[in-house]
């Protein structure tokens, strides 16, 4: 049974930064890819970023150049560094995995962490 626990959300002003963390347990973390999704009120869930087992990354076009996904295999943790945040980034962010293809959702989800960008 895979467990994913997110942390790091909160309220931030436009232009600010946050770093989300997702600690995974119950899986062979290093051999899989992991993703961050988000869902805003009234909108469909969308893939924000994905990192493969080899470190290759994929990003939603609207976050390219602002968000960075990374992983620490020694800590079984995946991160999402979010800079230059905009109000439209406001959403619940979810960690997902394991998966080996960025366009395929993994079978496990974290509980979600709220990110609110507002002045």
Secondary structure, DSSP 8 states (H G I E B T S, - for coil): --EEEEE--EEE-TT--EEEEEEEESS-GGGSEEEEEEE-TTS--EEEEEE-TTS-EEE-GGGTTTEEEEEETTTTEEEEEE-S--GGG-EEEEEEEEESSTTS--SEE---EEEEE--
